[in-house]
Amino acid sequence: MREAGLDVLAAELAQGAFVIDVRESDEYAAGHVSGALSTPLSALGAVLGDLPGDRPVYVICASGSRSAWAAERLAELGVDAVSVAGGTAGWARTGRPLVRGTAVQAA
């Protein structure tokens, strides 16, 4: 399983990275990285066909634990998945903005 830091995610987001947030919907609504699609762990299997096959899928959660688990599962299924170390909490701690509310879900 590959892992990337928050600075890498910020740079990749500027280039149009594909990001899924595997936290629960209420956690996502409370604050998420701009552009991240809400994809709770329970819905991960349902979105496999919607994930890009030609570029990495960055997986983020609150701290990096759930994203590591999800990225490992996705990698086993052939997805180029990258867990984001530090997660949304780390993103906020570094002063980066969070978007509040719901948005389009990947599932």
N, C-alpha and C positions, 0 to 999 in steps of 0.2 A: 504494500500500500504506500502510495506516495503522499507526501505532506508538504504543504507550503505555508510560509509565514504570512503575516498580515500585510507586510510591505509588498510581497509578491502578489497577493490578491489585489491590492490597490492598483498596482501597475497593470495587472491583467484586466481588471474592470475597466480601466481607461481604454483598453483595446477591445472591449466588447466580450469579455469572458462570460461563459455560461455558468451560473451559480444556482445551486439549490440549497434551501434552508430546511434541514430535517427536524427542526423543533416542532412542537405542537402548535396548532393554529393560534392559541391565545398568546404564546410566547412570541411568535412571529408578529402578531398585531401590536404587541407592546414595544417592538422596535427591531428592525432588521436592516441589513445592508441593502442599499439601493440596488435594484436590479435582481436581487435574489428571489427565486420562485419558491413559494411555500410548498414543501413536499414532505409532510410528516413521515416518520419512519414507517408507520402503518400503511402508507400509500406508496412506498418506494417501488414495490413490484409492479404496481399499476402504471408507472411512468416510464418503464424501461424503453418502450418503443418511441417515446418522445424525447429521449436524450440524444444529443448529437453524437455521431460516430466518427466525426472528422476533427474533433478538437476536445481538449480536456473539459471535464465537468468538475467544477469546484464545489465541494460539499462543506457546508458550514452548519454549526449548531451553537450552543451557548458557550462551550469551553473547548471543544475539540474531541470529546469522548464519543459522543454519538456520531459525529461526522467521520471519525476514524473507523468506527464499526461499519457505517454505511458505505464508505469509500472502499473498504476491504471487500464487502459483499458485491458491490458494483464491479470492482476489478475482477473478481472471480467470474463474473458474467461477461467479461470482455469490454467493459466500459473503461475509458481512460479517466479514472476518478482520482481526484486530489483532495485530501482532507485539509481543511484550513485550521492550523494550530492557533490556539488562543480564542477562536470563535468570535461570536458577536460581542461577548463581554469584553474581550481583549480589544476588539475594534473600537468599542465605545471608550474604553480606558485610554486609548491613544488619542482621543479627541476627534475621531472620525465621526461623521454624522450617521444617525440612524433614521430610517423612515418609520413612522408609526402608522398603524392601521393595516387593513387588509389590502391585498393586491391580487392580481391574477395568479391562480395556483397552477402548478405544473400537472396536478392530478385532478 
